[in-house]
Amino acid sequence: MRLKRIFIVMMCLPVIAAAQSEPGADELLVQARKTAFDQKNYPAAIRLCQQALKGSPDYTDIRVFLGRLYFWNDQTDSARSTLDQAVKGNPQHEDAAVAAASVAFFTDKYDDCISYCDGGLVHHPRSRDLLMQKAKCLTAMRRYRDAVILTDTLLSLNKSDADARDLAFKIKDFRSANKIGVSYDYTHFSKQFDDPWHLVSVDYTRQTSAGSFTGRINHTNRFGEGGWQFEVDGYPSIARNLYAYVNFGYSPDMPLFPKYRGGFSLYASLPRSFEADAGFRYLNFDSDTWIYTGSIGKYYKSWWFNLRAYITPSNHRISQSYSLTTRYYLGGADHFISASVASGISPDDRTQSNLLNSSYKLTTRRASAGYRFSHKKLNIFTFDIGYANVEYLPKTRDNQITGSVGYQRRF
């Protein structure tokens, strides 16, 4: 009997050794992820996943990761068939539905994308990834009414979802190809000028496949005189997550406005909800003024922060202006309160930019707050109030109070 037991143990040793030498499915998946992410060696990672599936063909996580690897390695047909098999084999697997929908979306198979999303949402109705992917797909299909319902749902689940809010902005622009707006700005001076300043602006914006473009007419009353300015703005799309800002303006009523103004900035959406831009502004009064600008922005939960700088080189010195702006979103993309503090005068501030036509470099401290909200989605209202302390002559300062109201209609 003892010899028989020894014989059985000896017969099993090679099997045990082989099992110990062969890595398990979980270990192979870990190796595949490390190979893909750390080494960027997708073919090797694919082989590891294939090896794991031979021993565990029903391991959905591995099959989903294999499908993603195929897509990253430009093996689109293999990716689609692998992920479709994962979804059919395990319909309740959320990541399988997300991956299959994502690949379908990026290969312009929009109907398949919607189908995968709907199938996954049956089992995971509050899935952020599935709702977001479906909203993106509906936007690409120009089904804006359905898409905005999903972004509203996402923001109701998490009002700090920056990606959902950004998509909501884009949908509203796409959905409403036309916008008209009117605004009024009032500036009161304690002693620098006897009369307050008034500025009325009327604009029309058209959303096109190349981006949005705006025509604007400004009328002001300053120094007891009235004057006009005519402007064109554009936000042309360049690539995914990359667009530009362009501006040109003309006024026959200098110095109420600069005779010519222009601007250009390049905007980029960055990872981790950051965004940045860099460019220039141009003003022409009696001479040319070039101002260089850049900013960095960040979405964090329900907040948006933006720090901007303006640099103006001259023969004698370099003037600098800074501003910090923040918004707190109360709901959708058009419902927030805002606040800003600034040093110096911004060339983008149409109520004050004519003060840059001065031989004396003004030192200015500003603070403002605002509120923006929508009514029945297509009517947008804005209210702002601000205070500034301006050194308009050496050792002579003035207090300014500003207020503005605006209305925009999308159609």
Phi, psi and chi 1 to 4 in degrees:
 res  aa     phi    psi   chi1   chi2   chi3   chi4
   1 MET       -  -42.2 -179.3   64.4   68.3      -
   2 ARG   -62.9  -42.2 -176.2  177.5  178.6 -177.1
   3 LEU   -63.6  -34.5  -69.5  173.2      -      -
   4 LYS   -66.1  -41.4 -176.4  177.9  179.5  179.3
   5 ARG   -65.4  -41.4  -70.1  177.5 -180.0  174.6
   6 ILE   -61.7  -40.1  -65.8  173.4      -      -
   7 PHE   -63.9  -41.1  176.8   76.4      -      -
   8 ILE   -65.4  -42.9  -67.7  173.4      -      -
   9 VAL   -62.2  -41.8  171.4      -      -      -
  10 MET   -65.9  -35.2  -68.5  180.0   65.9      -
  11 MET   -68.3  -31.0  -68.0  -67.7  -67.4      -
  12 CYS   -84.1  -19.8  -68.4      -      -      -
  13 LEU   -56.4  -44.6  -76.3  175.7      -      -
  14 PRO   -62.0  -36.0  -22.9   35.0      -      -
  15 VAL   -66.7  -43.7  177.1      -      -      -
  16 ILE   -63.7  -42.0  -64.2  171.7      -      -
  17 ALA   -63.7  -40.1      -      -      -      -
  18 ALA   -65.2  -40.9      -      -      -      -
  19 ALA   -64.3  -38.6      -      -      -      -
  20 GLN   -70.6  -29.2  -69.2  176.7  -18.9      -
  21 SER   -81.6  -23.1   63.2      -      -      -
  22 GLU   -87.2  121.8  -71.6  -72.3  -20.4      -
  23 PRO   -66.8  146.9   24.3  -32.6      -      -
  24 GLY   -79.5  174.8      -      -      -      -
  25 ALA   -62.2  -42.3      -      -      -      -
  26 ASP   -62.3  -42.7  -71.6  -30.1      -      -
  27 GLU   -65.9  -38.2 -176.0  179.2  -11.9      -
  28 LEU   -66.5  -37.8  -72.9  169.2      -      -
  29 LEU   -64.2  -41.8  178.2   57.8      -      -
  30 VAL   -62.4  -42.5  171.0      -      -      -
  31 GLN   -64.0  -40.5  -69.0  179.6   16.1      -
  32 ALA   -63.8  -42.7      -      -      -      -
  33 ARG   -63.2  -43.8  -69.0 -177.2 -179.1  -81.3
  34 LYS   -64.6  -40.8 -174.7  175.0 -178.6  179.0
  35 THR   -64.7  -39.1  -58.0      -      -      -
  36 ALA   -73.7  -47.0      -      -      -      -
  37 PHE   -84.7  -39.5  -63.1  137.3      -      -
  38 ASP   -84.7  -40.8  -64.7  -12.6      -      -
  39 GLN  -100.8  -12.4  -57.4  174.7   21.1      -
  40 LYS    57.3   30.6  -55.2  -61.4 -179.1 -176.5
  41 ASN  -101.9   84.1 -170.2  -19.0      -      -
  42 TYR   -67.8  -41.2  -61.3  141.3      -      -
  43 PRO   -58.2  -41.7  -26.9   36.4      -      -
  44 ALA   -66.6  -39.1      -      -      -      -
  45 ALA   -65.6  -37.4      -      -      -      -
  46 ILE   -61.2  -43.8  -71.9  172.0      -      -
  47 ARG   -62.8  -38.3  -70.7 -167.6  -67.1  -89.2
  48 LEU   -64.8  -41.3  -71.5  168.2      -      -
  49 CYS   -66.4  -41.3  -73.1      -      -      -
  50 GLN   -61.7  -39.7  -69.0  171.0  -22.7      -
  51 GLN   -63.7  -41.2 -179.4 -177.1  -15.0      -
  52 ALA   -66.2  -37.5      -      -      -      -
  53 LEU   -71.1  -24.1  -74.4  173.9      -      -
  54 LYS   -61.8  -38.6  -72.3 -179.6 -179.5  179.1
  55 GLY   -89.2  -23.3      -      -      -      -
  56 SER  -136.4   73.6  -57.3      -      -      -
  57 PRO   -66.6  -17.6   22.6  -32.5      -      -
  58 ASP   -99.8   12.6  -63.5  -32.8      -      -
  59 TYR   -82.3   95.9 -159.4  147.6      -      -
  60 THR   -64.7  -38.8  -53.5      -      -      -
  61 ASP   -57.1  -40.5  -73.8  -14.8      -      -
  62 ILE   -68.3  -42.5  -63.4  176.2      -      -
  63 ARG   -64.9  -37.7 -164.9  170.7  -61.3  -81.4
  64 VAL   -65.4  -44.0  169.9      -      -      -
  65 PHE   -65.7  -35.8 -170.9   57.2      -      -
  66 LEU   -63.0  -41.6  176.0   60.2      -      -
  67 GLY   -61.1  -41.9      -      -      -      -
  68 ARG   -63.8  -40.9  -66.0 -175.5 -174.7  -85.5
  69 LEU   -61.9  -42.7  -73.5  168.9      -      -
  70 TYR   -58.3  -42.5  -81.5  135.4      -      -
  71 PHE   -66.0  -44.0 -174.8   67.9      -      -
  72 TRP   -65.2  -26.0  -62.0  -24.4      -      -
  73 ASN   -94.0   14.5 -158.5   45.2      -      -
  74 ASP    63.4   29.5  -64.0  -35.1      -      -
  75 GLN  -106.4   71.3  -63.9  173.6 -106.3      -
  76 THR   -63.6  -45.1  -56.0      -      -      -
  77 ASP   -61.2  -42.4  -68.8  -20.4      -      -
  78 SER   -64.5  -38.2  -63.9      -      -      -
  79 ALA   -62.3  -47.2      -      -      -      -
  80 ARG   -63.4  -45.6  -72.4  174.4   53.2   81.0
  81 SER   -67.5  -38.0   62.4      -      -      -
  82 THR   -66.6  -44.0  -59.9      -      -      -
  83 LEU   -71.4  -35.2  -68.5  170.8      -      -
  84 ASP   -63.0  -39.7 -173.7   65.3      -      -
  85 GLN   -64.4  -38.3 -175.8  178.0   -6.0      -
  86 ALA   -64.5  -42.1      -      -      -      -
  87 VAL   -65.8  -45.1  170.6      -      -      -
  88 LYS   -67.6  -34.5  -69.0  178.1  178.6  177.8
  89 GLY   -74.6  -26.3      -      -      -      -
  90 ASN  -147.1   78.5 -168.8   -9.9      -      -
  91 PRO   -61.0  -21.9  -19.7   32.0      -      -
  92 GLN   -86.9   -2.2  -62.5 -176.0    6.8      -
  93 HIS   -79.5  110.4 -162.7  -76.8      -      -
  94 GLU   -62.6  -46.5 -179.2 -178.2   -5.0      -
  95 ASP   -65.8  -29.5 -165.3   41.0      -      -
  96 ALA   -64.7  -44.3      -      -      -      -
  97 ALA   -65.3  -40.8      -      -      -      -
  98 VAL   -63.3  -46.5  171.2      -      -      -
  99 ALA   -65.4  -44.4      -      -      -      -
 100 ALA   -63.6  -41.9      -      -      -      -
 101 ALA   -65.5  -39.7      -      -      -      -
 102 SER   -63.5  -46.7  177.8      -      -      -
 103 VAL   -64.1  -40.5  169.8      -      -      -
 104 ALA   -62.1  -39.4      -      -      -      -
 105 PHE   -65.0  -46.9  174.1   74.6      -      -
 106 PHE   -74.1  -11.2  -76.4  110.0      -      -
 107 THR  -106.1   16.0   53.9      -      -      -
 108 ASP    63.0   26.1  -61.3  -30.5      -      -
 109 LYS   -96.6   72.3  -55.3  -67.8 -176.2 -178.6
 110 TYR   -67.1  -38.4  -63.5  142.3      -      -
 111 ASP   -63.3  -40.3  -69.9  -24.0      -      -
 112 ASP   -65.8  -39.1  -70.3  -15.9      -      -
 113 CYS   -59.7  -47.7  177.7      -      -      -
 114 ILE   -61.5  -40.5  -64.2  -64.3      -      -
 115 SER   -62.5  -46.0  177.9      -      -      -
 116 TYR   -63.0  -41.5  -72.9  128.0      -      -
 117 CYS   -62.8  -47.5  -72.1      -      -      -
 118 ASP   -61.8  -40.8  -72.4  -18.3      -      -
 119 GLY   -62.0  -41.6      -      -      -      -
 120 GLY   -69.9  -36.5      -      -      -      -
 121 LEU   -69.4  -20.5  -72.1  168.2      -      -
 122 VAL   -59.5  -40.9  169.4      -      -      -
 123 HIS   -93.1  -24.3  -55.7  -74.6      -      -
 124 HIS  -134.6   72.0  -53.4  -81.9      -      -
 125 PRO   -63.8  -19.0   22.1  -32.6      -      -
 126 ARG  -107.9   18.3  -64.5  166.7   65.6   89.9
 127 SER   -66.7  118.7  168.6      -      -      -
 128 ARG   -63.6  -43.4 -172.1  -94.8 -177.9 -167.1
 129 ASP   -66.0  -40.7  -68.9  -24.9      -      -
 130 LEU   -70.9  -41.4  -71.8  170.6      -      -
 131 LEU   -63.3  -41.4  -71.3  169.3      -      -
 132 MET   -66.6  -43.7 -170.5   66.4  172.7      -
 133 GLN   -64.4  -40.5 -175.0   61.3   74.9      -
 134 LYS   -66.3  -38.9 -174.8  176.2  179.6  179.9
 135 ALA   -62.7  -41.6      -      -      -      -
 136 LYS   -63.4  -41.4  -70.2  179.7  179.1  179.2
 137 CYS   -66.8  -43.6 -170.6      -      -      -
 138 LEU   -62.7  -35.6  -70.6  170.5      -      -
 139 THR   -64.8  -44.5  -57.9      -      -      -
 140 ALA   -62.9  -30.7      -      -      -      -
 141 MET   -84.1    0.1  -61.7  169.9   73.3      -
 142 ARG    64.9   27.3  -60.2 -173.4  179.1 -178.5
 143 ARG   -95.0   68.0  -67.5  170.7   54.3 -177.4
 144 TYR   -67.3  -36.2  -56.6  128.1      -      -
 145 ARG   -60.9  -43.4 -174.2 -177.1  -61.8  -85.8
 146 ASP   -70.1  -37.3  -64.5  -31.3      -      -
 147 ALA   -65.9  -40.4      -      -      -      -
 148 VAL   -68.9  -26.6   78.2      -      -      -
 149 ILE   -62.6  -40.5  -67.4  173.6      -      -
 150 LEU   -70.6  -40.7  -66.7  179.4      -      -
 151 THR   -66.0  -36.3   54.9      -      -      -
 152 ASP   -63.6  -38.6  -73.9  -13.2      -      -
 153 THR   -63.7  -44.5  -60.2      -      -      -
 154 LEU   -61.2  -42.5  -74.3  163.0      -      -
 155 LEU   -72.4  -27.3  -70.7  170.8      -      -
 156 SER   -71.7  -31.4   67.6      -      -      -
 157 LEU   -75.8  -34.6  -65.6  172.6      -      -
 158 ASN  -154.6   97.5  178.8   13.0      -      -
 159 LYS   -68.3  -11.4   64.6 -179.9 -179.2 -179.5
 160 SER   -94.5   11.6   63.3      -      -      -
 161 ASP   -74.6   98.1 -168.3  -31.6      -      -
 162 ALA   -65.3  -38.2      -      -      -      -
 163 ASP   -65.8  -40.6  -68.3  -25.7      -      -
 164 ALA   -65.6  -38.6      -      -      -      -
 165 ARG   -67.7  -41.1 -173.9  177.4  -61.9  113.3
 166 ASP   -62.7  -41.2 -176.9   59.2      -      -
 167 LEU   -65.7  -37.6 -177.7   59.5      -      -
 168 ALA   -61.7  -39.9      -      -      -      -
 169 PHE   -57.3  -48.9  -87.2  121.3      -      -
 170 LYS   -65.3  -40.7  -66.2  177.1 -179.0  178.2
 171 ILE   -62.2  -43.0  -69.1  171.1      -      -
 172 LYS   -65.1  -36.3  -71.7 -177.5  178.0  179.8
 173 ASP   -67.6  -43.2  -78.1  -23.2      -      -
 174 PHE   -66.8  -41.7  -66.8  147.8      -      -
 175 ARG   -67.0  -38.3 -176.0 -177.8  178.5 -171.6
 176 SER  -108.6   95.5  -54.5      -      -      -
 177 ALA   -68.1  -19.4      -      -      -      -
 178 ASN  -124.2  143.3  -57.2  -79.3      -      -
 179 LYS  -141.4  138.0  -66.9 -175.9  -70.8 -175.2
 180 ILE  -121.5  145.6   56.1  171.9      -      -
 181 GLY  -145.0  154.3      -      -      -      -
 182 VAL  -142.2  141.7   59.5      -      -      -
 183 SER  -144.3  156.4   64.1      -      -      -
 184 TYR  -135.1  131.2  167.7   69.6      -      -
 185 ASP  -121.6  137.6  -65.8   88.2      -      -
 186 TYR  -126.3  134.1  171.5   87.5      -      -
 187 THR  -129.8  124.0  -55.5      -      -      -
 188 HIS  -109.4  133.9  169.0   77.8      -      -
 189 PHE  -111.0  136.2  -57.0   87.9      -      -
 190 SER   -73.7  -34.2   62.1      -      -      -
 191 LYS  -153.6  -14.9   57.6 -176.2  178.4 -178.4
 192 GLN   -64.8  -41.9 -175.8  177.4    2.2      -
 193 PHE  -131.6  147.8  -58.7  108.8      -      -
 194 ASP   -72.9  -37.3  -66.8  -26.8      -      -
 195 ASP  -108.8  148.5  -62.4  -38.7      -      -
 196 PRO   -70.5  160.5   26.0  -33.5      -      -
 197 TRP   -99.7  147.1  -72.5    2.0      -      -
 198 HIS  -129.7  141.3  -52.2  -88.7      -      -
 199 LEU  -141.0  124.6  175.3   67.8      -      -
 200 VAL  -118.4  132.0  176.7      -      -      -
 201 SER  -126.6  139.0  -60.6      -      -      -
 202 VAL  -128.1  132.2  178.6      -      -      -
 203 ASP  -140.2  158.0   59.9   67.8      -      -
 204 TYR  -132.9  131.0  167.2   73.2      -      -
 205 THR  -120.8  137.7  -59.6      -      -      -
 206 ARG  -123.9  124.9  173.5   70.1  178.7  179.2
 207 GLN   -88.1  126.0 -178.7   70.7   37.6      -
 208 THR  -125.0  174.6   71.7      -      -      -
 209 SER   -65.3  -21.7   58.8      -      -      -
 210 ALA   -91.2   -7.7      -      -      -      -
 211 GLY   134.2 -173.0      -      -      -      -
 212 SER  -102.7  144.4   65.3      -      -      -
 213 PHE  -135.9  138.8  -62.0   89.1      -      -
 214 THR  -128.5  135.9  -60.0      -      -      -
 215 GLY  -107.8  136.2      -      -      -      -
 216 ARG  -137.9  140.9 -177.9 -178.1  -59.7  106.3
 217 ILE  -120.1  126.3  -61.6  174.8      -      -
 218 ASN  -114.0  136.6  -57.0  -47.5      -      -
 219 HIS  -128.0  131.5 -178.2  -93.0      -      -
 220 THR  -127.4  158.1 -168.6      -      -      -
 221 ASN  -128.2  109.3 -170.8  -71.0      -      -
 222 ARG  -137.6  146.6  -61.4  167.2  178.1  165.7
 223 PHE    56.4   27.6  -43.4  116.7      -      -
 224 GLY    76.6   12.2      -      -      -      -
 225 GLU  -127.3  155.6  -60.9 -179.6   18.3      -
 226 GLY  -106.5  149.9      -      -      -      -
 227 GLY  -155.1  161.9      -      -      -      -
 228 TRP  -121.4  152.8  -62.3   87.3      -      -
 229 GLN  -142.1  141.4 -176.7 -174.3   51.9      -
 230 PHE  -122.6  131.2  -52.9   92.5      -      -
 231 GLU  -135.3  156.1  -73.5 -173.6  -82.4      -
 232 VAL  -132.8  128.2  176.3      -      -      -
 233 ASP  -116.1  151.7  -71.3  -21.9      -      -
 234 GLY  -146.9  145.4      -      -      -      -
 235 TYR  -125.4   71.4  -71.5   89.1      -      -
 236 PRO   -70.7  139.4   25.5  -33.7      -      -
 237 SER   -80.3  139.0  -60.2      -      -      -
 238 ILE  -111.4  -47.6  -61.4  175.1      -      -
 239 ALA  -159.7  177.4      -      -      -      -
 240 ARG   -59.7  126.7 -174.1 -175.7  -65.0  -90.2
 241 ASN    67.5   19.7  -61.7  -34.8      -      -
 242 LEU  -143.3  124.0 -169.9   66.8      -      -
 243 TYR  -148.3  172.1   65.4   95.9      -      -
 244 ALA  -126.0  162.6      -      -      -      -
 245 TYR  -121.2  130.0  161.3   76.6      -      -
 246 VAL  -130.7  146.8  -67.5      -      -      -
 247 ASN  -148.7  142.0  166.3  -93.4      -      -
 248 PHE  -143.8  135.8  175.8   76.8      -      -
 249 GLY  -139.9  153.5      -      -      -      -
 250 TYR  -140.6  142.1  166.3   75.5      -      -
 251 SER  -139.1  133.5  173.5      -      -      -
 252 PRO   -85.2   -0.4   31.6  -33.9      -      -
 253 ASP  -117.0   56.6  -61.0  -50.6      -      -
 254 MET   -72.8  139.0 -168.6  179.3   69.0      -
 255 PRO   -98.5   14.7   37.1  -35.9      -      -
 256 LEU   -61.1  -35.0  -58.4 -179.1      -      -
 257 PHE  -133.1  159.3  -67.2  105.4      -      -
 258 PRO   -64.2  147.2   22.1  -32.5      -      -
 259 LYS   -61.5  -44.1 -176.1  175.2 -178.0  179.3
 260 TYR  -130.3  146.8  -62.1  104.9      -      -
 261 ARG  -142.4  150.8   64.4  166.8  -66.9  129.6
 262 GLY  -154.7  166.8      -      -      -      -
 263 GLY  -167.3  155.2      -      -      -      -
 264 PHE  -152.0  137.1  174.1   84.8      -      -
 265 SER  -145.4  147.9  -76.1      -      -      -
 266 LEU  -111.1  123.2 -170.8   63.1      -      -
 267 TYR  -107.9  142.5  -72.6   79.6      -      -
 268 ALA  -137.5  133.3      -      -      -      -
 269 SER   -87.2  126.6  -62.3      -      -      -
 270 LEU  -111.6  164.9  -55.0  174.7      -      -
 271 PRO   -60.7  162.6  -22.6   33.1      -      -
 272 ARG    59.7   34.3  -61.2 -176.5 -179.3  -86.1
 273 SER    63.9   26.0  -60.1      -      -      -
 274 PHE   -92.8  157.0  -80.8   94.0      -      -
 275 GLU  -145.9  154.2   58.3 -175.0   11.2      -
 276 ALA  -149.4  156.3      -      -      -      -
 277 ASP  -149.6  159.4   72.8   88.1      -      -
 278 ALA  -151.0  143.9      -      -      -      -
 279 GLY   179.4 -154.1      -      -      -      -
 280 PHE  -145.3  163.4   66.3   85.9      -      -
 281 ARG  -129.5  148.0  -56.1  -67.2 -175.1  -96.2
 282 TYR  -129.9  130.5  165.6   76.4      -      -
 283 LEU  -129.1  137.6  -59.3  176.2      -      -
 284 ASN  -125.5  111.5  174.4  -89.5      -      -
 285 PHE  -105.3 -105.5  -69.7   96.4      -      -
 286 ASP   -84.3  -18.2  -66.8  -37.0      -      -
 287 SER  -145.3  171.5   60.4      -      -      -
 288 ASP   -84.5  138.4  -63.6  -23.9      -      -
 289 THR  -126.2  122.8  -60.1      -      -      -
 290 TRP  -108.9  129.2  -66.7   89.0      -      -
 291 ILE  -126.1  129.0  -56.2  167.7      -      -
 292 TYR  -104.6  137.5  -59.0   93.1      -      -
 293 THR  -136.7  153.8 -177.3      -      -      -
 294 GLY  -159.6  155.6      -      -      -      -
 295 SER  -150.2  160.6   79.1      -      -      -
 296 ILE  -131.1  133.4 -176.3   74.1      -      -
 297 GLY  -126.1  159.6      -      -      -      -
 298 LYS  -152.2  130.6  165.1   70.2  173.7  177.1
 299 TYR   -91.8  131.7  -74.9   97.7      -      -
 300 TYR  -140.0  109.3  175.8   72.8      -      -
 301 LYS    54.6 -121.0  -64.1 -175.9  177.4 -179.8
 302 SER   -90.6    8.5  -62.1      -      -      -
 303 TRP  -108.4  152.0  -64.8   88.9      -      -
 304 TRP  -131.1  130.2  174.2   75.1      -      -
 305 PHE  -121.1  142.9  -59.3   93.5      -      -
 306 ASN  -144.1  126.6 -178.2  -91.8      -      -
 307 LEU  -113.5  121.4  178.8   63.4      -      -
 308 ARG  -124.0  146.2  177.4  172.4  -67.5  -80.1
 309 ALA  -128.4  143.5      -      -      -      -
 310 TYR  -121.2  128.6  -65.0   95.9      -      -
 311 ILE  -120.8  124.3  -52.6  -62.8      -      -
 312 THR  -120.5  103.5  -52.7      -      -      -
 313 PRO   -79.1  146.6   26.5  -30.9      -      -
 314 SER  -144.6 -178.0   64.9      -      -      -
 315 ASN   -68.3  -28.0  -66.4  -29.3      -      -
 316 HIS  -107.4  -30.0  -54.0  -69.3      -      -
 317 ARG  -161.1  172.0   56.4  176.9  -68.8 -176.4
 318 ILE  -113.7  118.2  -64.5  178.4      -      -
 319 SER   -86.1  145.8  -59.6      -      -      -
 320 GLN  -131.9  142.8  -55.3  171.2   28.8      -
 321 SER  -138.9  139.1  174.3      -      -      -
 322 TYR  -133.5  151.4  -58.4   95.3      -      -
 323 SER  -147.0  144.5   66.1      -      -      -
 324 LEU  -123.1  120.7  174.7   63.7      -      -
 325 THR  -120.7  140.4  -56.9      -      -      -
 326 THR  -137.1  149.0 -176.7      -      -      -
 327 ARG  -128.7  144.7  -65.1  175.3 -174.8  168.3
 328 TYR  -119.6  115.8 -179.4   76.7      -      -
 329 TYR   -82.6  126.4  -72.5   89.4      -      -
 330 LEU   -91.5  -14.6  -58.1  168.7      -      -
 331 GLY  -170.5 -110.3      -      -      -      -
 332 GLY   -77.7 -171.2      -      -      -      -
 333 ALA   -66.8  -23.2      -      -      -      -
 334 ASP  -109.4   26.2  -72.3  -47.5      -      -
 335 HIS  -134.0   98.1 -169.3 -164.8      -      -
 336 PHE  -157.1  161.0   59.5   81.7      -      -
 337 ILE  -108.8  150.9   55.5  175.9      -      -
 338 SER  -135.4  159.0   62.3      -      -      -
 339 ALA  -151.7  150.3      -      -      -      -
 340 SER  -150.9  151.0   68.0      -      -      -
 341 VAL  -129.2  146.1  -69.0      -      -      -
 342 ALA  -149.7  155.5      -      -      -      -
 343 SER  -125.1  124.8  171.4      -      -      -
 344 GLY    92.8 -178.9      -      -      -      -
 345 ILE  -109.0  133.0  -63.6  176.5      -      -
 346 SER   -90.0  134.5  163.4      -      -      -
 347 PRO   -68.6  -14.6   25.3  -34.9      -      -
 348 ASP   -85.8   -7.2  -66.8  -35.2      -      -
 349 ASP   -88.8  102.1 -177.5   -2.9      -      -
 350 ARG   -68.7  -19.4  -68.5  169.8  178.9   80.7
 351 THR   -78.2  -19.3   64.9      -      -      -
 352 GLN  -128.9  -11.7  -58.9  -73.7  -34.0      -
 353 SER   -62.5  -22.9   59.8      -      -      -
 354 ASN   -66.9  -18.2   66.1  -56.0      -      -
 355 LEU   -71.8  -11.3  -66.9  176.8      -      -
 356 LEU   -69.9  -12.9  -68.7  169.3      -      -
 357 ASN   -83.9   68.6 -178.4   32.3      -      -
 358 SER  -146.5  139.1  171.6      -      -      -
 359 SER   -75.1  -20.7   57.8      -      -      -
 360 TYR   -95.2  129.0 -177.1   72.2      -      -
 361 LYS   -77.7  104.0  -60.3  -56.1  179.8 -177.8
 362 LEU   -66.2  139.6  -56.9  171.0      -      -
 363 THR  -107.4  124.1   58.5      -      -      -
 364 THR  -132.9  140.0  -56.2      -      -      -
 365 ARG  -123.7  127.7  -57.2  -69.0 -176.0  -92.0
 366 ARG  -130.0  151.7  -61.5 -179.2  178.4  -83.4
 367 ALA  -147.3  142.6      -      -      -      -
 368 SER  -150.9  163.4   64.1      -      -      -
 369 ALA  -144.3  151.0      -      -      -      -
 370 GLY  -148.9  167.8      -      -      -      -
 371 TYR  -142.0  132.7  177.9   53.3      -      -
 372 ARG  -130.9  137.1  178.6 -176.7  177.4  103.7
 373 PHE  -152.7  162.3   68.5   95.0      -      -
 374 SER  -115.0  153.6   63.5      -      -      -
 375 HIS  -127.6  118.8  175.5   66.5      -      -
 376 LYS    55.9   38.1  -65.5 -175.9  177.2 -179.8
 377 LYS    70.3  -41.3  -55.2  -68.8 -175.0 -176.8
 378 LEU  -100.0   -7.0  -59.4  179.5      -      -
 379 ASN  -111.1  120.7  -59.6  -78.9      -      -
 380 ILE  -116.2  129.6  -46.9  -61.7      -      -
 381 PHE  -120.1  141.4  -62.1   88.1      -      -
 382 THR  -133.0  143.3   57.8      -      -      -
 383 PHE  -137.1  133.7  -60.0   90.3      -      -
 384 ASP  -139.7  147.6  -68.0  -86.1      -      -
 385 ILE  -140.2  144.2 -172.2  169.2      -      -
 386 GLY  -148.3  163.0      -      -      -      -
 387 TYR  -133.9  141.9  165.7   80.0      -      -
 388 ALA  -140.0  144.9      -      -      -      -
 389 ASN  -118.7  116.6 -176.7  -98.6      -      -
 390 VAL  -120.6  129.8  179.6      -      -      -
 391 GLU   -91.6   94.1 -176.9 -174.5   13.7      -
 392 TYR   -90.9  -14.1   63.6   95.6      -      -
 393 LEU  -139.6  158.5  -70.4  173.6      -      -
 394 PRO   -52.4  122.6  -26.3   34.9      -      -
 395 LYS    61.3   21.5  -62.2 -178.1 -179.8 -179.6
 396 THR  -125.6  120.5  -55.3      -      -      -
 397 ARG  -120.8  157.4  -53.5 -168.9   72.6   86.4
 398 ASP  -135.7  147.3 -180.0   36.8      -      -
 399 ASN  -101.7  133.8  -64.4  -46.3      -      -
 400 GLN  -123.1  140.8  -59.6  175.4    8.5      -
 401 ILE  -118.3  128.7  -57.9  -64.7      -      -
 402 THR  -123.0  150.4   60.3      -      -      -
 403 GLY  -148.5  147.3      -      -      -      -
 404 SER  -148.6  150.6   68.4      -      -      -
 405 VAL  -133.8  149.3  -65.9      -      -      -
 406 GLY  -148.7  153.7      -      -      -      -
 407 TYR  -139.2  138.8  169.5   72.9      -      -
 408 GLN  -135.0  137.3 -173.5  179.6   80.9      -
 409 ARG  -121.4  125.3  170.3   70.3 -178.6 -176.4
 410 ARG   -97.3  141.2  -57.8  172.1 -176.0  -94.8
 411 PHE  -155.7      -   61.0   97.9      -      -
